[in-house]
Amino acid sequence: MQRGPSFEAIPTGLGQDSHGFLEDGYYEDGDGDYGFVEDAEEEESAAGDEARAPEENPYEHNHELRLINAYFKEVGMESLMRADEEIRNAAKIKECGAEKVRIEKRIRGILGKKNGRDSEELLSEARELLAGDADNPGLGKLKRLVCLYDVYTTAEARLKGRFVKANLRLVASLAK
């Protein structure tokens, strides 16, 4: 197979000016290497940029996009709430909160405590009492009240979580 003429066949000094540039935008770097002037300038600026810029991980950006897409996919799986469902859910959350307050008052009455204590502190004290005297038949009512309080707390958290997820779905669909 025959190749075209190479730059090595060009006699030195032909078409060169005093700066080493050939006519029509060509150059010779002195080592017998020829090329376009624009290419040489781009290579020099690219070499300077590479030296200054830290090396970026091309997969990091894709990883972030995958995380965002996974989040939107997860949020998208949650169904939106209709207006009547939102109203019912909010009412149930309010009922759970009211029942918890009512149960706290009954626990305070059993323990003989005043209203000044925090509910977490009160329940912690009730649980310690139940753990110490688990076989005491007089503490059965207290045990039932603490269990009921836990049930209402769990139900309230579940309902709030559903409400938040549905609203996140709405926000995510608007953000897209």
VMD Tcl script that builds the backbone (N, CA, C; Angstrom):
set m [mol new atoms 528]
animate dup $m
set s [atomselect $m all]
$s set {name element resname resid chain x y z} {
  {N N MET 1 A 0.841 -1.167 0.000}
  {CA C MET 1 A 0.000 0.000 0.000}
  {C C MET 1 A 0.891 1.238 0.000}
  {N N GLN 2 A 0.579 2.168 -0.853}
  {CA C GLN 2 A 1.428 3.338 -0.996}
  {C C GLN 2 A 0.818 4.491 -0.206}
  {N N ARG 3 A 1.652 5.170 0.546}
  {CA C ARG 3 A 1.213 6.317 1.337}
  {C C ARG 3 A 1.509 7.595 0.579}
  {N N GLY 4 A 0.808 8.659 1.001}
  {CA C GLY 4 A 1.042 9.967 0.400}
  {C C GLY 4 A 2.356 10.545 0.893}
  {N N PRO 5 A 2.712 11.708 0.422}
  {CA C PRO 5 A 3.985 12.316 0.824}
  {C C PRO 5 A 3.974 12.655 2.305}
  {N N SER 6 A 5.083 12.474 2.963}
  {CA C SER 6 A 5.186 12.789 4.385}
  {C C SER 6 A 5.848 14.137 4.558}
  {N N PHE 7 A 5.696 14.683 5.770}
  {CA C PHE 7 A 6.308 15.975 6.054}
  {C C PHE 7 A 7.830 15.881 6.115}
  {N N GLU 8 A 8.352 14.675 6.392}
  {CA C GLU 8 A 9.794 14.538 6.437}
  {C C GLU 8 A 10.426 14.772 5.074}
  {N N ALA 9 A 9.641 14.626 4.020}
  {CA C ALA 9 A 10.171 14.816 2.667}
  {C C ALA 9 A 10.304 16.291 2.318}
  {N N ILE 10 A 9.707 17.185 3.130}
  {CA C ILE 10 A 9.798 18.620 2.857}
  {C C ILE 10 A 11.191 19.083 3.260}
  {N N PRO 11 A 11.881 19.738 2.383}
  {CA C PRO 11 A 13.226 20.220 2.729}
  {C C PRO 11 A 13.154 21.266 3.827}
  {N N THR 12 A 14.094 21.226 4.757}
  {CA C THR 12 A 14.113 22.193 5.842}
  {C C THR 12 A 14.332 23.582 5.302}
  {N N GLY 13 A 13.657 24.520 5.913}
  {CA C GLY 13 A 13.801 25.903 5.519}
  {C C GLY 13 A 12.838 26.320 4.437}
  {N N LEU 14 A 12.135 25.363 3.821}
  {CA C LEU 14 A 11.211 25.694 2.756}
  {C C LEU 14 A 9.953 26.326 3.333}
  {N N GLY 15 A 9.671 27.531 2.966}
  {CA C GLY 15 A 8.458 28.207 3.409}
  {C C GLY 15 A 8.483 28.594 4.866}
  {N N GLN 16 A 9.633 28.596 5.513}
  {CA C GLN 16 A 9.710 28.926 6.932}
  {C C GLN 16 A 10.043 30.377 7.118}
  {N N ASP 17 A 9.462 30.937 8.157}
  {CA C ASP 17 A 9.882 32.275 8.536}
  {C C ASP 17 A 10.816 32.156 9.726}
  {N N SER 18 A 11.181 33.268 10.327}
  {CA C SER 18 A 12.153 33.238 11.417}
  {C C SER 18 A 11.595 32.644 12.705}
  {N N HIS 19 A 10.273 32.463 12.818}
  {CA C HIS 19 A 9.669 31.927 14.047}
  {C C HIS 19 A 9.403 30.431 13.973}
  {N N GLY 20 A 9.716 29.794 12.883}
  {CA C GLY 20 A 9.495 28.362 12.757}
  {C C GLY 20 A 8.139 28.029 12.166}
  {N N PHE 21 A 7.352 29.039 11.741}
  {CA C PHE 21 A 6.042 28.777 11.161}
  {C C PHE 21 A 6.157 28.644 9.653}
  {N N LEU 22 A 5.497 27.667 9.132}
  {CA C LEU 22 A 5.449 27.481 7.688}
  {C C LEU 22 A 4.324 28.340 7.120}
  {N N GLU 23 A 4.280 28.444 5.837}
  {CA C GLU 23 A 3.210 29.213 5.204}
  {C C GLU 23 A 1.870 28.525 5.445}
  {N N ASP 24 A 0.806 29.298 5.383}
  {CA C ASP 24 A -0.572 28.815 5.477}
  {C C ASP 24 A -0.889 28.138 6.807}
  {N N GLY 25 A -0.320 28.582 7.912}
  {CA C GLY 25 A -0.720 28.090 9.220}
  {C C GLY 25 A -0.049 26.820 9.687}
  {N N TYR 26 A 1.041 26.353 9.065}
  {CA C TYR 26 A 1.769 25.178 9.515}
  {C C TYR 26 A 2.963 25.609 10.347}
  {N N TYR 27 A 3.430 24.690 11.204}
  {CA C TYR 27 A 4.629 25.005 11.971}
  {C C TYR 27 A 5.508 23.768 12.076}
  {N N GLU 28 A 6.783 24.018 12.428}
  {CA C GLU 28 A 7.718 22.941 12.735}
  {C C GLU 28 A 8.304 23.279 14.089}
  {N N ASP 29 A 8.294 22.311 15.022}
  {CA C ASP 29 A 8.765 22.613 16.376}
  {C C ASP 29 A 10.264 22.424 16.551}
  {N N GLY 30 A 10.976 22.075 15.528}
  {CA C GLY 30 A 12.421 21.922 15.631}
  {C C GLY 30 A 12.836 20.475 15.793}
  {N N ASP 31 A 11.927 19.603 16.202}
  {CA C ASP 31 A 12.231 18.176 16.348}
  {C C ASP 31 A 11.751 17.393 15.133}
  {N N GLY 32 A 11.455 18.095 14.063}
  {CA C GLY 32 A 10.961 17.427 12.870}
  {C C GLY 32 A 9.471 17.180 12.923}
  {N N ASP 33 A 8.771 17.787 13.892}
  {CA C ASP 33 A 7.333 17.602 14.036}
  {C C ASP 33 A 6.622 18.778 13.390}
  {N N TYR 34 A 5.684 18.505 12.515}
  {CA C TYR 34 A 4.934 19.535 11.820}
  {C C TYR 34 A 3.476 19.465 12.259}
  {N N GLY 35 A 2.757 20.584 12.171}
  {CA C GLY 35 A 1.339 20.576 12.500}
  {C C GLY 35 A 0.697 21.902 12.200}
  {N N PHE 36 A -0.594 22.020 12.547}
  {CA C PHE 36 A -1.320 23.273 12.366}
  {C C PHE 36 A -1.067 24.182 13.555}
  {N N VAL 37 A -1.033 25.480 13.322}
  {CA C VAL 37 A -0.803 26.452 14.385}
  {C C VAL 37 A -1.940 26.393 15.401}
  {N N GLU 38 A -3.199 26.297 14.929}
  {CA C GLU 38 A -4.345 26.259 15.845}
  {C C GLU 38 A -4.273 25.040 16.769}
  {N N ASP 39 A -3.856 23.889 16.207}
  {CA C ASP 39 A -3.742 22.674 17.017}
  {C C ASP 39 A -2.703 22.844 18.111}
  {N N ALA 40 A -1.589 23.474 17.771}
  {CA C ALA 40 A -0.526 23.673 18.758}
  {C C ALA 40 A -1.002 24.578 19.880}
  {N N GLU 41 A -1.743 25.635 19.535}
  {CA C GLU 41 A -2.248 26.545 20.564}
  {C C GLU 41 A -3.260 25.842 21.465}
  {N N GLU 42 A -4.136 25.015 20.880}
  {CA C GLU 42 A -5.122 24.275 21.673}
  {C C GLU 42 A -4.444 23.277 22.599}
  {N N GLU 43 A -3.406 22.597 22.105}
  {CA C GLU 43 A -2.690 21.638 22.935}
  {C C GLU 43 A -2.031 22.322 24.115}
  {N N GLU 44 A -1.442 23.500 23.880}
  {CA C GLU 44 A -0.793 24.232 24.965}
  {C C GLU 44 A -1.805 24.682 26.001}
  {N N SER 45 A -2.954 25.206 25.547}
  {CA C SER 45 A -3.962 25.660 26.515}
  {C C SER 45 A -4.581 24.474 27.239}
  {N N ALA 46 A -4.770 23.347 26.547}
  {CA C ALA 46 A -5.324 22.159 27.196}
  {C C ALA 46 A -4.359 21.612 28.234}
  {N N ALA 47 A -3.071 21.634 27.927}
  {CA C ALA 47 A -2.075 21.158 28.890}
  {C C ALA 47 A -2.076 22.043 30.120}
  {N N GLY 48 A -2.230 23.351 29.935}
  {CA C GLY 48 A -2.287 24.270 31.071}
  {C C GLY 48 A -3.541 24.055 31.897}
  {N N ASP 49 A -4.678 23.795 31.234}
  {CA C ASP 49 A -5.931 23.547 31.950}
  {C C ASP 49 A -5.856 22.258 32.754}
  {N N GLU 50 A -5.249 21.217 32.176}
  {CA C GLU 50 A -5.135 19.945 32.882}
  {C C GLU 50 A -4.267 20.080 34.116}
  {N N ALA 51 A -3.230 20.897 34.018}
  {CA C ALA 51 A -2.333 21.080 35.158}
  {C C ALA 51 A -3.035 21.838 36.274}
  {N N ARG 52 A -3.935 22.758 35.924}
  {CA C ARG 52 A -4.610 23.579 36.933}
  {C C ARG 52 A -5.846 22.893 37.504}
  {N N ALA 53 A -6.621 22.238 36.665}
  {CA C ALA 53 A -7.892 21.664 37.113}
  {C C ALA 53 A -7.662 20.311 37.765}
  {N N PRO 54 A -8.272 20.082 38.946}
  {CA C PRO 54 A -8.164 18.755 39.553}
  {C C PRO 54 A -8.930 17.753 38.697}
  {N N GLU 55 A -8.502 16.531 38.754}
  {CA C GLU 55 A -9.122 15.502 37.947}
  {C C GLU 55 A -10.519 15.201 38.472}
  {N N GLU 56 A -11.516 15.292 37.596}
  {CA C GLU 56 A -12.895 15.032 37.994}
  {C C GLU 56 A -13.227 13.577 37.718}
  {N N ASN 57 A -14.018 13.028 38.593}
  {CA C ASN 57 A -14.473 11.668 38.412}
  {C C ASN 57 A -15.718 11.702 37.531}
  {N N PRO 58 A -15.668 11.133 36.322}
  {CA C PRO 58 A -16.831 11.211 35.437}
  {C C PRO 58 A -18.024 10.420 35.974}
  {N N TYR 59 A -17.793 9.477 36.866}
  {CA C TYR 59 A -18.878 8.666 37.392}
  {C C TYR 59 A -19.594 9.331 38.558}
  {N N GLU 60 A -18.942 10.334 39.173}
  {CA C GLU 60 A -19.548 11.004 40.324}
  {C C GLU 60 A -20.828 11.724 39.911}
  {N N HIS 61 A -20.792 12.416 38.801}
  {CA C HIS 61 A -21.970 13.130 38.323}
  {C C HIS 61 A -23.085 12.132 37.999}
  {N N ASN 62 A -22.732 11.031 37.336}
  {CA C ASN 62 A -23.723 10.005 37.014}
  {C C ASN 62 A -24.291 9.378 38.276}
  {N N HIS 63 A -23.458 9.200 39.290}
  {CA C HIS 63 A -23.919 8.621 40.554}
  {C C HIS 63 A -24.951 9.537 41.202}
  {N N GLU 64 A -24.671 10.850 41.182}
  {CA C GLU 64 A -25.620 11.802 41.756}
  {C C GLU 64 A -26.936 11.779 40.994}
  {N N LEU 65 A -26.861 11.708 39.675}
  {CA C LEU 65 A -28.081 11.641 38.872}
  {C C LEU 65 A -28.864 10.371 39.162}
  {N N ARG 66 A -28.147 9.263 39.340}
  {CA C ARG 66 A -28.831 8.003 39.662}
  {C C ARG 66 A -29.520 8.089 41.012}
  {N N LEU 67 A -28.865 8.734 41.988}
  {CA C LEU 67 A -29.490 8.895 43.303}
  {C C LEU 67 A -30.748 9.754 43.216}
  {N N ILE 68 A -30.663 10.832 42.465}
  {CA C ILE 68 A -31.827 11.709 42.309}
  {C C ILE 68 A -32.955 10.968 41.602}
  {N N ASN 69 A -32.618 10.237 40.550}
  {CA C ASN 69 A -33.642 9.474 39.834}
  {C C ASN 69 A -34.252 8.398 40.720}
  {N N ALA 70 A -33.427 7.745 41.536}
  {CA C ALA 70 A -33.948 6.727 42.454}
  {C C ALA 70 A -34.887 7.358 43.478}
  {N N TYR 71 A -34.526 8.554 43.959}
  {CA C TYR 71 A -35.387 9.259 44.916}
  {C C TYR 71 A -36.731 9.595 44.277}
  {N N PHE 72 A -36.695 10.151 43.058}
  {CA C PHE 72 A -37.945 10.495 42.390}
  {C C PHE 72 A -38.768 9.247 42.086}
  {N N LYS 73 A -38.096 8.148 41.770}
  {CA C LYS 73 A -38.810 6.898 41.502}
  {C C LYS 73 A -39.494 6.400 42.774}
  {N N GLU 74 A -38.776 6.468 43.901}
  {CA C GLU 74 A -39.341 6.033 45.180}
  {C C GLU 74 A -40.509 6.924 45.593}
  {N N VAL 75 A -40.327 8.227 45.459}
  {CA C VAL 75 A -41.400 9.160 45.810}
  {C C VAL 75 A -42.580 8.972 44.866}
  {N N GLY 76 A -42.298 8.678 43.600}
  {CA C GLY 76 A -43.354 8.489 42.613}
  {C C GLY 76 A -44.206 7.264 42.860}
  {N N MET 77 A -43.707 6.313 43.633}
  {CA C MET 77 A -44.479 5.107 43.935}
  {C C MET 77 A -45.618 5.401 44.903}
  {N N GLU 78 A -45.473 6.435 45.695}
  {CA C GLU 78 A -46.512 6.817 46.652}
  {C C GLU 78 A -47.649 7.486 45.889}
  {N N SER 79 A -48.867 7.100 46.206}
  {CA C SER 79 A -50.001 7.708 45.516}
  {C C SER 79 A -50.353 9.046 46.157}
  {N N LEU 80 A -50.874 9.926 45.328}
  {CA C LEU 80 A -51.321 11.221 45.833}
  {C C LEU 80 A -52.605 11.027 46.630}
  {N N MET 81 A -52.833 11.902 47.593}
  {CA C MET 81 A -54.064 11.841 48.380}
  {C C MET 81 A -55.112 12.745 47.739}
  {N N ARG 82 A -56.331 12.250 47.717}
  {CA C ARG 82 A -57.434 13.109 47.295}
  {C C ARG 82 A -57.752 14.047 48.447}
  {N N ALA 83 A -58.532 15.057 48.186}
  {CA C ALA 83 A -58.855 16.064 49.209}
  {C C ALA 83 A -59.564 15.428 50.402}
  {N N ASP 84 A -60.512 14.522 50.138}
  {CA C ASP 84 A -61.233 13.881 51.247}
  {C C ASP 84 A -60.316 12.968 52.061}
  {N N GLU 85 A -59.337 12.329 51.400}
  {CA C GLU 85 A -58.371 11.497 52.124}
  {C C GLU 85 A -57.483 12.354 53.019}
  {N N GLU 86 A -57.081 13.512 52.521}
  {CA C GLU 86 A -56.268 14.418 53.340}
  {C C GLU 86 A -57.031 14.851 54.581}
  {N N ILE 87 A -58.299 15.167 54.411}
  {CA C ILE 87 A -59.122 15.607 55.546}
  {C C ILE 87 A -59.263 14.480 56.562}
  {N N ARG 88 A -59.568 13.257 56.063}
  {CA C ARG 88 A -59.700 12.108 56.981}
  {C C ARG 88 A -58.387 11.808 57.692}
  {N N ASN 89 A -57.288 11.860 56.956}
  {CA C ASN 89 A -55.976 11.579 57.541}
  {C C ASN 89 A -55.632 12.610 58.616}
  {N N ALA 90 A -55.877 13.874 58.323}
  {CA C ALA 90 A -55.604 14.932 59.307}
  {C C ALA 90 A -56.473 14.753 60.550}
  {N N ALA 91 A -57.735 14.344 60.354}
  {CA C ALA 91 A -58.632 14.121 61.496}
  {C C ALA 91 A -58.143 12.949 62.345}
  {N N LYS 92 A -57.672 11.888 61.701}
  {CA C LYS 92 A -57.155 10.731 62.447}
  {C C LYS 92 A -55.902 11.105 63.227}
  {N N ILE 93 A -55.041 11.915 62.621}
  {CA C ILE 93 A -53.834 12.369 63.328}
  {C C ILE 93 A -54.233 13.154 64.568}
  {N N LYS 94 A -55.223 14.009 64.409}
  {CA C LYS 94 A -55.699 14.821 65.532}
  {C C LYS 94 A -56.321 13.936 66.617}
  {N N GLU 95 A -57.080 12.916 66.212}
  {CA C GLU 95 A -57.677 11.980 67.175}
  {C C GLU 95 A -56.599 11.234 67.951}
  {N N CYS 96 A -55.578 10.771 67.257}
  {CA C CYS 96 A -54.487 10.056 67.933}
  {C C CYS 96 A -53.808 10.963 68.955}
  {N N GLY 97 A -53.574 12.203 68.584}
  {CA C GLY 97 A -52.961 13.156 69.514}
  {C C GLY 97 A -53.836 13.399 70.730}
  {N N ALA 98 A -55.155 13.523 70.517}
  {CA C ALA 98 A -56.084 13.751 71.628}
  {C C ALA 98 A -56.134 12.533 72.552}
  {N N GLU 99 A -56.135 11.343 71.978}
  {CA C GLU 99 A -56.143 10.118 72.794}
  {C C GLU 99 A -54.859 10.000 73.607}
  {N N LYS 100 A -53.747 10.365 73.012}
  {CA C LYS 100 A -52.480 10.323 73.749}
  {C C LYS 100 A -52.517 11.264 74.949}
  {N N VAL 101 A -53.085 12.458 74.764}
  {CA C VAL 101 A -53.192 13.418 75.873}
  {C C VAL 101 A -54.098 12.854 76.962}
  {N N ARG 102 A -55.220 12.241 76.561}
  {CA C ARG 102 A -56.153 11.644 77.529}
  {C C ARG 102 A -55.477 10.515 78.306}
  {N N ILE 103 A -54.721 9.682 77.617}
  {CA C ILE 103 A -54.019 8.569 78.276}
  {C C ILE 103 A -52.941 9.103 79.213}
  {N N GLU 104 A -52.238 10.140 78.795}
  {CA C GLU 104 A -51.220 10.752 79.666}
  {C C GLU 104 A -51.845 11.222 80.975}
  {N N LYS 105 A -53.018 11.848 80.894}
  {CA C LYS 105 A -53.701 12.328 82.105}
  {C C LYS 105 A -54.036 11.164 83.026}
  {N N ARG 106 A -54.486 10.054 82.463}
  {CA C ARG 106 A -54.820 8.884 83.283}
  {C C ARG 106 A -53.563 8.281 83.914}
  {N N ILE 107 A -52.467 8.261 83.161}
  {CA C ILE 107 A -51.203 7.749 83.711}
  {C C ILE 107 A -50.724 8.658 84.836}
  {N N ARG 108 A -50.850 9.971 84.650}
  {CA C ARG 108 A -50.472 10.925 85.704}
  {C C ARG 108 A -51.300 10.677 86.965}
  {N N GLY 109 A -52.600 10.409 86.759}
  {CA C GLY 109 A -53.475 10.132 87.901}
  {C C GLY 109 A -53.046 8.877 88.651}
  {N N ILE 110 A -52.688 7.833 87.926}
  {CA C ILE 110 A -52.264 6.579 88.557}
  {C C ILE 110 A -50.950 6.777 89.299}
  {N N LEU 111 A -50.025 7.503 88.689}
  {CA C LEU 111 A -48.719 7.720 89.318}
  {C C LEU 111 A -48.763 8.829 90.366}
  {N N GLY 112 A -49.863 9.584 90.405}
  {CA C GLY 112 A -49.985 10.673 91.373}
  {C C GLY 112 A -49.084 11.847 91.042}
  {N N LYS 113 A -48.872 12.084 89.779}
  {CA C LYS 113 A -47.994 13.170 89.343}
  {C C LYS 113 A -48.830 14.355 88.895}
  {N N LYS 114 A -48.206 15.535 88.965}
  {CA C LYS 114 A -48.871 16.749 88.504}
  {C C LYS 114 A -48.587 16.962 87.020}
  {N N ASN 115 A -49.271 17.904 86.431}
  {CA C ASN 115 A -49.169 18.157 84.990}
  {C C ASN 115 A -47.849 18.774 84.554}
  {N N GLY 116 A -46.986 19.148 85.438}
  {CA C GLY 116 A -45.759 19.859 85.088}
  {C C GLY 116 A -44.722 19.021 84.364}
  {N N ARG 117 A -44.848 17.710 84.370}
  {CA C ARG 117 A -43.814 16.851 83.773}
  {C C ARG 117 A -43.998 16.672 82.271}
  {N N ASP 118 A -42.892 16.429 81.618}
  {CA C ASP 118 A -42.888 16.125 80.191}
  {C C ASP 118 A -43.478 14.728 79.990}
  {N N SER 119 A -44.169 14.511 78.874}
  {CA C SER 119 A -44.812 13.218 78.631}
  {C C SER 119 A -43.785 12.096 78.477}
  {N N GLU 120 A -42.664 12.369 77.835}
  {CA C GLU 120 A -41.624 11.344 77.688}
  {C C GLU 120 A -41.055 10.945 79.044}
  {N N GLU 121 A -40.863 11.926 79.889}
  {CA C GLU 121 A -40.354 11.668 81.238}
  {C C GLU 121 A -41.368 10.841 82.031}
  {N N LEU 122 A -42.644 11.183 81.898}
  {CA C LEU 122 A -43.714 10.469 82.589}
  {C C LEU 122 A -43.779 9.015 82.131}
  {N N LEU 123 A -43.748 8.798 80.832}
  {CA C LEU 123 A -43.810 7.434 80.303}
  {C C LEU 123 A -42.564 6.637 80.661}
  {N N SER 124 A -41.432 7.285 80.694}
  {CA C SER 124 A -40.200 6.613 81.101}
  {C C SER 124 A -40.320 6.117 82.541}
  {N N GLU 125 A -40.876 6.970 83.396}
  {CA C GLU 125 A -41.070 6.582 84.796}
  {C C GLU 125 A -42.070 5.432 84.914}
  {N N ALA 126 A -43.142 5.479 84.131}
  {CA C ALA 126 A -44.146 4.403 84.156}
  {C C ALA 126 A -43.533 3.091 83.672}
  {N N ARG 127 A -42.710 3.139 82.646}
  {CA C ARG 127 A -42.074 1.919 82.128}
  {C C ARG 127 A -41.083 1.338 83.141}
  {N N GLU 128 A -40.355 2.210 83.834}
  {CA C GLU 128 A -39.436 1.738 84.876}
  {C C GLU 128 A -40.205 1.053 85.996}
  {N N LEU 129 A -41.334 1.623 86.383}
  {CA C LEU 129 A -42.169 1.033 87.431}
  {C C LEU 129 A -42.702 -0.325 86.988}
  {N N LEU 130 A -43.134 -0.413 85.738}
  {CA C LEU 130 A -43.648 -1.680 85.206}
  {C C LEU 130 A -42.540 -2.722 85.075}
  {N N ALA 131 A -41.353 -2.313 84.724}
  {CA C ALA 131 A -40.234 -3.248 84.591}
  {C C ALA 131 A -39.815 -3.792 85.953}
  {N N GLY 132 A -39.912 -2.960 86.978}
  {CA C GLY 132 A -39.518 -3.383 88.321}
  {C C GLY 132 A -40.541 -4.303 88.966}
  {N N ASP 133 A -41.818 -4.013 88.787}
  {CA C ASP 133 A -42.896 -4.810 89.390}
  {C C ASP 133 A -43.790 -5.395 88.304}
  {N N ALA 134 A -43.243 -6.205 87.441}
  {CA C ALA 134 A -44.003 -6.754 86.317}
  {C C ALA 134 A -45.114 -7.690 86.771}
  {N N ASP 135 A -44.962 -8.338 87.931}
  {CA C ASP 135 A -45.953 -9.305 88.399}
  {C C ASP 135 A -47.030 -8.679 89.271}
  {N N ASN 136 A -46.924 -7.412 89.592}
  {CA C ASN 136 A -47.885 -6.738 90.463}
  {C C ASN 136 A -49.219 -6.602 89.730}
  {N N PRO 137 A -50.297 -7.233 90.254}
  {CA C PRO 137 A -51.591 -7.177 89.577}
  {C C PRO 137 A -52.211 -5.778 89.604}
  {N N GLY 138 A -51.822 -4.933 90.534}
  {CA C GLY 138 A -52.366 -3.579 90.621}
  {C C GLY 138 A -51.874 -2.669 89.506}
  {N N LEU 139 A -50.816 -3.079 88.815}
  {CA C LEU 139 A -50.253 -2.262 87.737}
  {C C LEU 139 A -50.779 -2.666 86.355}
  {N N GLY 140 A -51.759 -3.543 86.314}
  {CA C GLY 140 A -52.328 -4.001 85.034}
  {C C GLY 140 A -52.927 -2.857 84.239}
  {N N LYS 141 A -53.642 -1.969 84.947}
  {CA C LYS 141 A -54.262 -0.831 84.272}
  {C C LYS 141 A -53.185 0.097 83.693}
  {N N LEU 142 A -52.126 0.336 84.469}
  {CA C LEU 142 A -51.028 1.181 84.001}
  {C C LEU 142 A -50.358 0.557 82.773}
  {N N LYS 143 A -50.201 -0.769 82.821}
  {CA C LYS 143 A -49.576 -1.466 81.698}
  {C C LYS 143 A -50.424 -1.322 80.431}
  {N N ARG 144 A -51.754 -1.464 80.570}
  {CA C ARG 144 A -52.641 -1.309 79.418}
  {C C ARG 144 A -52.587 0.118 78.867}
  {N N LEU 145 A -52.539 1.099 79.773}
  {CA C LEU 145 A -52.488 2.492 79.334}
  {C C LEU 145 A -51.181 2.800 78.591}
  {N N VAL 146 A -50.080 2.273 79.086}
  {CA C VAL 146 A -48.793 2.488 78.412}
  {C C VAL 146 A -48.806 1.823 77.032}
  {N N CYS 147 A -49.375 0.618 76.954}
  {CA C CYS 147 A -49.477 -0.065 75.656}
  {C C CYS 147 A -50.369 0.725 74.696}
  {N N LEU 148 A -51.502 1.232 75.208}
  {CA C LEU 148 A -52.389 2.046 74.375}
  {C C LEU 148 A -51.681 3.312 73.890}
  {N N TYR 149 A -50.923 3.929 74.780}
  {CA C TYR 149 A -50.170 5.128 74.409}
  {C C TYR 149 A -49.202 4.804 73.268}
  {N N ASP 150 A -48.523 3.670 73.374}
  {CA C ASP 150 A -47.584 3.262 72.325}
  {C C ASP 150 A -48.305 3.007 71.000}
  {N N VAL 151 A -49.494 2.395 71.079}
  {CA C VAL 151 A -50.273 2.121 69.868}
  {C C VAL 151 A -50.677 3.429 69.189}
  {N N TYR 152 A -51.175 4.380 69.975}
  {CA C TYR 152 A -51.580 5.665 69.399}
  {C C TYR 152 A -50.375 6.446 68.867}
  {N N THR 153 A -49.246 6.339 69.532}
  {CA C THR 153 A -48.030 7.007 69.049}
  {C C THR 153 A -47.598 6.423 67.708}
  {N N THR 154 A -47.635 5.099 67.596}
  {CA C THR 154 A -47.265 4.432 66.349}
  {C C THR 154 A -48.239 4.789 65.232}
  {N N ALA 155 A -49.539 4.780 65.549}
  {CA C ALA 155 A -50.548 5.115 64.540}
  {C C ALA 155 A -50.390 6.558 64.069}
  {N N GLU 156 A -50.134 7.453 65.016}
  {CA C GLU 156 A -49.948 8.861 64.663}
  {C C GLU 156 A -48.725 9.035 63.758}
  {N N ALA 157 A -47.634 8.356 64.083}
  {CA C ALA 157 A -46.416 8.444 63.270}
  {C C ALA 157 A -46.654 7.870 61.871}
  {N N ARG 158 A -47.384 6.759 61.791}
  {CA C ARG 158 A -47.683 6.140 60.497}
  {C C ARG 158 A -48.534 7.072 59.635}
  {N N LEU 159 A -49.563 7.670 60.244}
  {CA C LEU 159 A -50.437 8.589 59.508}
  {C C LEU 159 A -49.688 9.842 59.055}
  {N N LYS 160 A -48.843 10.367 59.928}
  {CA C LYS 160 A -48.047 11.545 59.556}
  {C C LYS 160 A -47.078 11.195 58.425}
  {N N GLY 161 A -46.477 10.004 58.500}
  {CA C GLY 161 A -45.559 9.569 57.451}
  {C C GLY 161 A -46.255 9.457 56.107}
  {N N ARG 162 A -47.458 8.908 56.118}
  {CA C ARG 162 A -48.236 8.787 54.872}
  {C C ARG 162 A -48.560 10.170 54.312}
  {N N PHE 163 A -48.924 11.079 55.197}
  {CA C PHE 163 A -49.261 12.443 54.798}
  {C C PHE 163 A -48.041 13.134 54.188}
  {N N VAL 164 A -46.898 12.986 54.829}
  {CA C VAL 164 A -45.661 13.613 54.342}
  {C C VAL 164 A -45.256 13.024 52.993}
  {N N LYS 165 A -45.330 11.695 52.856}
  {CA C LYS 165 A -44.942 11.063 51.593}
  {C C LYS 165 A -45.845 11.502 50.447}
  {N N ALA 166 A -47.143 11.595 50.718}
  {CA C ALA 166 A -48.067 12.035 49.670}
  {C C ALA 166 A -47.781 13.479 49.268}
  {N N ASN 167 A -47.470 14.316 50.241}
  {CA C ASN 167 A -47.154 15.710 49.919}
  {C C ASN 167 A -45.810 15.824 49.207}
  {N N LEU 168 A -44.841 14.971 49.557}
  {CA C LEU 168 A -43.567 14.958 48.834}
  {C C LEU 168 A -43.782 14.545 47.385}
  {N N ARG 169 A -44.673 13.600 47.179}
  {CA C ARG 169 A -44.990 13.172 45.811}
  {C C ARG 169 A -45.561 14.339 45.024}
  {N N LEU 170 A -46.437 15.101 45.661}
  {CA C LEU 170 A -47.031 16.259 45.004}
  {C C LEU 170 A -45.957 17.293 44.653}
  {N N VAL 171 A -45.077 17.574 45.593}
  {CA C VAL 171 A -44.001 18.546 45.360}
  {C C VAL 171 A -43.061 18.047 44.263}
  {N N ALA 172 A -42.730 16.757 44.295}
  {CA C ALA 172 A -41.826 16.196 43.283}
  {C C ALA 172 A -42.458 16.252 41.900}
  {N N SER 173 A -43.754 15.990 41.817}
  {CA C SER 173 A -44.407 16.046 40.508}
  {C C SER 173 A -44.461 17.479 39.992}
  {N N LEU 174 A -44.580 18.444 40.890}
  {CA C LEU 174 A -44.561 19.847 40.473}
  {C C LEU 174 A -43.150 20.288 40.094}
  {N N ALA 175 A -42.145 19.735 40.767}
  {CA C ALA 175 A -40.752 20.115 40.510}
  {C C ALA 175 A -40.267 19.608 39.158}
  {N N LYS 176 A -40.807 18.488 38.710}
  {CA C LYS 176 A -40.387 17.936 37.418}
  {C C LYS 176 A -40.811 18.889 36.337}
}
mol reanalyze $m
mol bondsrecalc $m
mol representation Tube
mol addrep $m
